[in-house]
Amino acid sequence: MGEPSKLMRDFWRGGELFVWMTASGVALSLLMVAGMLGLIMVNGLGQFWPGALQETTLKTQETVIGQVVGEEVIPNSITPDSPAGQRRFRYRVGNRDVFGSEYRWINAADIVSSARPEDLTLVERREWGPAFGRITVGVEGAATGSASGSSWTTVKTLVERANQLRRRIEHLEREEIGSINYRIEKARLARHALTLGGRLDPDDADRDRLLLDQIAVLERDYLAKTEALERLHKDAGQEVLFLTLSTGRSVRLSLDEVLAVSRPNGMHWGEKLLAYVRSLWLFVSTEPREANTEGGIFPAIFGTVLMVFLMTLAVMPFGVMAAVYLREYATQGLLVRLVRIAVNNLAGVPSIVFGVFGLAFFVYALGGTIDHWLFPEALPNPTFGTGGILWASLTLALLTVPVVIVATEEGLSAVPRDFREGSLGLGATKFETLRHVIIPCALPGILTGLILAMARAAGEVAPLMLTGVVKLAPALPLDEYLPFLHLDRKFMHLGFHIYDVGFQSPNVEAAKPMVYMTTLILILVVVSLNWAAVRLRNRLRRRFAASTV
Amino acid sequence: MITERFQLMLKPVHLRTWFDRLARAVITVGGLATIISILGIFFFLFREVTPLFTAPSAKLTQRLSVPALLVDEGPAQVAVDEHREIAQVFTSGAIQFFDLASGQPIPLETPAQVKARQITAMASGGGNAPRLAVGTADGEVLFLKVGTTTEFTDQGERRKRPHIRAGQPIPLTKSPIVRLAYRANDQGSLLALLSKGGRLLVARIAADDVAGHHPIITELPQPRGEVTALALDALLENLYVGTADGQVVHVGLSETEPPEMRAAYTVAASSTAVTTLGFLSGDRSLVVMSGDGAVSTWGLVRRADAPSGWTLTQIHTLRAHNAPVTAFAPSQRVKGFVTGDRKGNLFLHHATSSQTLLRLANSEFPIRAVAFAPKGDGLIALDGAGQLSLYQVQNAYPEVTLETLFGKVWYEGYDQPAHVWQSSSGSDDVEPKLGLLPLAFGTLKGTMYALFLAVPIAILAAMCTSQFMHQDLRAKIKPIIEVMAALPTVVLGFLAGLWLAPLLERMLPAVAGMALVLPLLVVLASFGWYLCPLSVKRHLPQGQEALLLIPLLGLGIAGCLWANSFIEGWWFDGNVKAWLSSRLGIQYDQRNALIVGIVMGFAIVPVIYSIAEEALSNVPKIQIAGSLALGATRWQTVLHLVLLSASPGIFSAVMIGFGRAIGDTMIVLMATGNTPILDWNWANGFRTLSANIAVEIPEAPHGGSLYRVLFLAALLLFIVTFVINSLAELIRQRLRDKYSHG
């Protein structure tokens, strides 16, 4: 008996157990990272794959058409009789407008038969999410579609034609009528500005009349365009689609409701791949629909990029200047050391605090003042006195400037002393040394700081919620009207999009896959930026580690 | 490149030095400005908060003498309009308006039916409407509307017009009316009156009986002492009768039942009479003022032992006057009121915060009537010598004091003092409750749960990679863990709220299983490896244990998830939620502290890890080599040498993790139910300071109490994180210095 107990004692004393315990910390961390990324990727990327449509007949003689999206053991179904428990499937049955809910659980025990007929059609609609069923073509007013002339190609041509028409209508609505509205509003504000001082100045009377004429012309234009729009709507044609649902009911689908039709069961994998890439592209390039739960996320991507870009413009000169001052010009002493620690620690102050500051300082104090002096004609509607992309960018610039300062300082201090002394010894002034010797050497450090700042800014949401992000922006902050970049506009943001769709939307369940995809894009942006910064920093360290020897 | 540099050298020297100086100036100014502006954030936040704590003040802006006609002994009533431009004085003599800009009376005829009668009692209808009831010496009551309407001309100019509208007298009793209380709502009007003979009557006039031809009059039984004060609430259900022997009798009224004497309460020292009764805005708190100058507020509180289930309880005691209180007026905006005494002093009180904000010595004459301006920024008082005094009051945040922010406060409608955060409610009459303690508690709770999970994992991982792991593997794994720190918290919050929370609700047994199975697996693995023959061990060099553990732990987790229903069956009687609530009395919320602990723990693992790793790997290699050479195993070396030397660094790592968890917003916003409750339980939610700011500041009116209290919350977060980070940084620097010199 002595042998095993000695073995145990040695094992305990040697501490190998604890070494393994520490290794479990690493293993758990890695498992969590991998699990999280895997989860997001599967859920995000999986949704664009055209899943097969099942037609399932139940014991109750009911037929269900849908995509199987999940499977589980029914909770509390494990009994002594069936130790494996009962299974059930989660069907996405679509047709939210008819069935009330887009998803449905079906117990495996209830299924009589299940098949994948090729004529099952998936219809993507402008509202109410997808619909599944069998499609036929009919004329307006008919109760059902006629069997003749309902071939699949006819349906596809009709949908294609409707889409072209819709694009024209949208162009007319948004670009042309939108532009007229914009100009009318401008002219109206200009008139208001003329009368702001109380009375209309006689000198301004001519201008006022001119503006009035302009408005009249624009309004005539507007009428003409709306008539053209109505004509286009009439052109939509007589054909309508009829969709026979799983219940046998026939539902009328007006063509301008239908975005796309497809028959995933009849596709081979090449077509599926094509469809996959196409929907992925549509996701990143189109605008959201239905309270952000359908459609794409282009405005959010655009808003994020533009906001980060503006922030970088603000943070770069000031961050670098502050770091250069601290490291190269300020007299090194206790005060500078304290300032350095303070700046360093500002990076750890919660972002919501910066958001609060941005709201009070930029939006209310600065924005309110700007409105008062520069945009009195629009008051009481605020122009800059409310959240906007400029204030959001500046708030994030404040939040990230410590990151830039710290990284730049690190870069500057890594430049070997010999370089400076050499340059100064050859007669260069301090600024020349800085410009031609030190900054180029420290450039990787500066860039590291900038990239880290961009990554941090791209992922922050809390401060933006207070300074100008919205769930749905009516217009991009960048467009073709002077002055092109509208700094006062509100914008959409990937991170806020996740929060909003995941937590404030009326149909969270249907929007979930979209949020996963948005999440994946955000993570890709942030992690790749960070990765680049880490690589750059390591290169910098190695380079100077070699050169100082 | 070379030619360019060469050309540079050819520039004239004075131009170069000038340029150098310019650059120095630009960089100095720009750098300093940047640093000052980012450090200025603190001062700006501070400046936004300070108005909360500035002492209230009042300034006498005007004093005028009213005509002799208005100076008499009878009841009086004063008011001022919201812009403080027109004052009104109503005594038994007449009704008179004054233009405050000129100080001159505004000529306006007092209606004949008022002029012809001797007014012996007055009562305001409560609320913001200028409704009054007056009782006459003939036992009649008249309803009046006396006030100022504001009109705007086409040019946008503001015009004020005083008006008096009087109804016809309604005879209610034969003898003079001495005291009167009056309230009206959409069901009708209710009057309580005391006639000269000591009869106590209640008269109800239905809403459709506009002229008051059919009042329903009920006589109440005589209370024990002489009746000295009456107060009616806006529900038209409660009448309070103050008596000369210091009692308040609560009478329940209803449209259908006869009046019911509910209970009598002693509210003042027995020899002192109740001089005045009144309500705070909202008519829920009764203010009792007695002959010795005492001022207190009372409210109906639920008590099981009381016959009606409710008893009138003293809630707040305010600073007492030195003389009997003669005048009272509630603020129309907050739970504040003003009292005036016989010696001419005015006290400004705020009930909820139990404080007397201001004491003003108006004159040596008794205060006959007093009123707040509608916005609470002004006071008007009429004294016994016929002087009308107007004060400008600066008292924007009476409800916010350090005690109300962090202490227990007895709010209206509560049965006891409590810590409550409830910034808004459906009704205007319900005061905002701005107790920061539940939020600070929530912040701490979330942080603690996160640290509880993150600290062991992060420090174990840091020990492993810095001491035991193979260098090549370390170079790969360290950046992976560190990149986790960059993950946006909104992503983690989303996963926590929409993936983990529903999952954990179903998989709770599996998680409980994991807590048992995973450590067991590690022990078994290490022992198995220990027993392995060398020939097997050779294939995996030392320092790669983590690689072996990843699939093992992965399998363990998967196994637990698979076995979820079995574990639920064995341990938790087949239903974990029912088991929790019946055995442990725990109500499981879907979004709870456990979720936040896991996800926020995940977020701060890399933060703690990377600093602890740095501290651990900075321990000089030569010391470690010495220890190993002396025969210590690698674990013994780490435990007794490395861990000890690096302990300050590890401490600072935990502190920085703490700072990060405190300020996090998105995770707690999305993964907790955001319910501001005080409970350490892991199975329910909470609300943190940061999430609270994010939720409430978009709705907070700029410059209001809520807005500034949220700024205070932000300032607190700023200070706490800044101090913690600075301490951690100091510790780290000292450690670094120690090893760089040693």
Chai-1 contact restraints between the chains, C-beta under 6 A:
chainA,res_idxA,chainB,res_idxB,connection_type,confidence,min_distance_angstrom,max_distance_angstrom,comment,restraint_id
A,F11,B,Y530,contact,1.0,0.0,6.0,A-B,restraint_1
A,G14,B,T633,contact,1.0,0.0,6.0,A-B,restraint_2
A,G15,B,T633,contact,1.0,0.0,6.0,A-B,restraint_3
A,G15,B,W635,contact,1.0,0.0,6.0,A-B,restraint_4
A,G15,B,Q636,contact,1.0,0.0,6.0,A-B,restraint_5
A,E16,B,S526,contact,1.0,0.0,6.0,A-B,restraint_6
A,E16,B,Y530,contact,1.0,0.0,6.0,A-B,restraint_7
A,L17,B,S526,contact,1.0,0.0,6.0,A-B,restraint_8
A,F18,B,W635,contact,1.0,0.0,6.0,A-B,restraint_9
A,V19,B,F468,contact,1.0,0.0,6.0,A-B,restraint_10
A,V19,B,W635,contact,1.0,0.0,6.0,A-B,restraint_11
A,W20,B,V522,contact,1.0,0.0,6.0,A-B,restraint_12
A,W20,B,S526,contact,1.0,0.0,6.0,A-B,restraint_13
A,W20,B,E545,contact,1.0,0.0,6.0,A-B,restraint_14
A,M21,B,V522,contact,1.0,0.0,6.0,A-B,restraint_15
A,T22,B,L460,contact,1.0,0.0,6.0,A-B,restraint_16
A,T22,B,M463,contact,1.0,0.0,6.0,A-B,restraint_17
A,T22,B,C464,contact,1.0,0.0,6.0,A-B,restraint_18
A,A23,B,C464,contact,1.0,0.0,6.0,A-B,restraint_19
A,A23,B,E545,contact,1.0,0.0,6.0,A-B,restraint_20
A,A23,B,A546,contact,1.0,0.0,6.0,A-B,restraint_21
A,A23,B,L549,contact,1.0,0.0,6.0,A-B,restraint_22
A,S24,B,V522,contact,1.0,0.0,6.0,A-B,restraint_23
A,S24,B,L549,contact,1.0,0.0,6.0,A-B,restraint_24
A,G25,B,I457,contact,1.0,0.0,6.0,A-B,restraint_25
A,G25,B,L460,contact,1.0,0.0,6.0,A-B,restraint_26
A,G25,B,A461,contact,1.0,0.0,6.0,A-B,restraint_27
A,G25,B,C464,contact,1.0,0.0,6.0,A-B,restraint_28
A,V26,B,A461,contact,1.0,0.0,6.0,A-B,restraint_29
A,V26,B,C464,contact,1.0,0.0,6.0,A-B,restraint_30
A,V26,B,A546,contact,1.0,0.0,6.0,A-B,restraint_31
A,A27,B,A546,contact,1.0,0.0,6.0,A-B,restraint_32
A,A27,B,L549,contact,1.0,0.0,6.0,A-B,restraint_33
A,A27,B,I550,contact,1.0,0.0,6.0,A-B,restraint_34
A,A27,B,L553,contact,1.0,0.0,6.0,A-B,restraint_35
A,L28,B,I457,contact,1.0,0.0,6.0,A-B,restraint_36
A,S29,B,A461,contact,1.0,0.0,6.0,A-B,restraint_37
A,S29,B,I481,contact,1.0,0.0,6.0,A-B,restraint_38
A,S29,B,V605,contact,1.0,0.0,6.0,A-B,restraint_39
A,L31,B,G554,contact,1.0,0.0,6.0,A-B,restraint_40
A,M32,B,F602,contact,1.0,0.0,6.0,A-B,restraint_41
A,V33,B,M484,contact,1.0,0.0,6.0,A-B,restraint_42
A,I78,B,S565,contact,1.0,0.0,6.0,A-B,restraint_43
A,F318,B,T34,contact,1.0,0.0,6.0,A-B,restraint_44
A,M321,B,I27,contact,1.0,0.0,6.0,A-B,restraint_45
A,M321,B,G30,contact,1.0,0.0,6.0,A-B,restraint_46
A,M321,B,G31,contact,1.0,0.0,6.0,A-B,restraint_47
A,A322,B,G31,contact,1.0,0.0,6.0,A-B,restraint_48
A,A322,B,T34,contact,1.0,0.0,6.0,A-B,restraint_49
A,A322,B,I35,contact,1.0,0.0,6.0,A-B,restraint_50
A,V324,B,I27,contact,1.0,0.0,6.0,A-B,restraint_51
A,Y325,B,I27,contact,1.0,0.0,6.0,A-B,restraint_52
A,Y325,B,T28,contact,1.0,0.0,6.0,A-B,restraint_53
A,Y325,B,G31,contact,1.0,0.0,6.0,A-B,restraint_54
A,Y329,B,I27,contact,1.0,0.0,6.0,A-B,restraint_55
A,Y329,B,T28,contact,1.0,0.0,6.0,A-B,restraint_56
A,I341,B,E729,contact,1.0,0.0,6.0,A-B,restraint_57
A,N345,B,F722,contact,1.0,0.0,6.0,A-B,restraint_58
A,N345,B,N725,contact,1.0,0.0,6.0,A-B,restraint_59
A,N345,B,S726,contact,1.0,0.0,6.0,A-B,restraint_60
A,L346,B,I38,contact,1.0,0.0,6.0,A-B,restraint_61
A,G348,B,G659,contact,1.0,0.0,6.0,A-B,restraint_62
A,G348,B,T721,contact,1.0,0.0,6.0,A-B,restraint_63
A,G348,B,N725,contact,1.0,0.0,6.0,A-B,restraint_64
A,V349,B,F718,contact,1.0,0.0,6.0,A-B,restraint_65
A,V349,B,T721,contact,1.0,0.0,6.0,A-B,restraint_66
A,P350,B,G663,contact,1.0,0.0,6.0,A-B,restraint_67
A,P350,B,S690,contact,1.0,0.0,6.0,A-B,restraint_68
A,P350,B,L717,contact,1.0,0.0,6.0,A-B,restraint_69
A,P350,B,T721,contact,1.0,0.0,6.0,A-B,restraint_70
A,I352,B,T665,contact,1.0,0.0,6.0,A-B,restraint_71
A,I352,B,S690,contact,1.0,0.0,6.0,A-B,restraint_72
A,I352,B,I693,contact,1.0,0.0,6.0,A-B,restraint_73
A,I352,B,A694,contact,1.0,0.0,6.0,A-B,restraint_74
A,V353,B,A714,contact,1.0,0.0,6.0,A-B,restraint_75
A,V353,B,L717,contact,1.0,0.0,6.0,A-B,restraint_76
A,V353,B,F718,contact,1.0,0.0,6.0,A-B,restraint_77
A,V356,B,A714,contact,1.0,0.0,6.0,A-B,restraint_78
A,F357,B,I41,contact,1.0,0.0,6.0,A-B,restraint_79
A,A360,B,E48,contact,1.0,0.0,6.0,A-B,restraint_80
A,F361,B,F44,contact,1.0,0.0,6.0,A-B,restraint_81
A,Y364,B,H702,contact,1.0,0.0,6.0,A-B,restraint_82
A,V401,B,I38,contact,1.0,0.0,6.0,A-B,restraint_83
A,T429,B,R16,contact,1.0,0.0,6.0,A-B,restraint_84
A,T429,B,D20,contact,1.0,0.0,6.0,A-B,restraint_85
A,K430,B,D20,contact,1.0,0.0,6.0,A-B,restraint_86
A,F431,B,D20,contact,1.0,0.0,6.0,A-B,restraint_87
A,F431,B,A23,contact,1.0,0.0,6.0,A-B,restraint_88
A,A455,B,A486,contact,1.0,0.0,6.0,A-B,restraint_89
A,G459,B,P488,contact,1.0,0.0,6.0,A-B,restraint_90
A,V461,B,V490,contact,1.0,0.0,6.0,A-B,restraint_91
A,V461,B,M666,contact,1.0,0.0,6.0,A-B,restraint_92
A,A462,B,T665,contact,1.0,0.0,6.0,A-B,restraint_93
A,A462,B,M666,contact,1.0,0.0,6.0,A-B,restraint_94
A,A462,B,A694,contact,1.0,0.0,6.0,A-B,restraint_95
A,M465,B,A694,contact,1.0,0.0,6.0,A-B,restraint_96
A,L466,B,I697,contact,1.0,0.0,6.0,A-B,restraint_97
A,G495,B,P488,contact,1.0,0.0,6.0,A-B,restraint_98
A,G495,B,V490,contact,1.0,0.0,6.0,A-B,restraint_99
A,I498,B,V490,contact,1.0,0.0,6.0,A-B,restraint_100
A,I498,B,F494,contact,1.0,0.0,6.0,A-B,restraint_101
A,Y499,B,V490,contact,1.0,0.0,6.0,A-B,restraint_102
A,G502,B,F494,contact,1.0,0.0,6.0,A-B,restraint_103
A,G502,B,L498,contact,1.0,0.0,6.0,A-B,restraint_104
A,F503,B,M670,contact,1.0,0.0,6.0,A-B,restraint_105
A,T519,B,V491,contact,1.0,0.0,6.0,A-B,restraint_106
A,L522,B,P488,contact,1.0,0.0,6.0,A-B,restraint_107
A,V526,B,A486,contact,1.0,0.0,6.0,A-B,restraint_108
A,V526,B,P488,contact,1.0,0.0,6.0,A-B,restraint_109
A,V527,B,V483,contact,1.0,0.0,6.0,A-B,restraint_110
A,N530,B,V483,contact,1.0,0.0,6.0,A-B,restraint_111
A,N530,B,A486,contact,1.0,0.0,6.0,A-B,restraint_112
A,V534,B,P479,contact,1.0,0.0,6.0,A-B,restraint_113
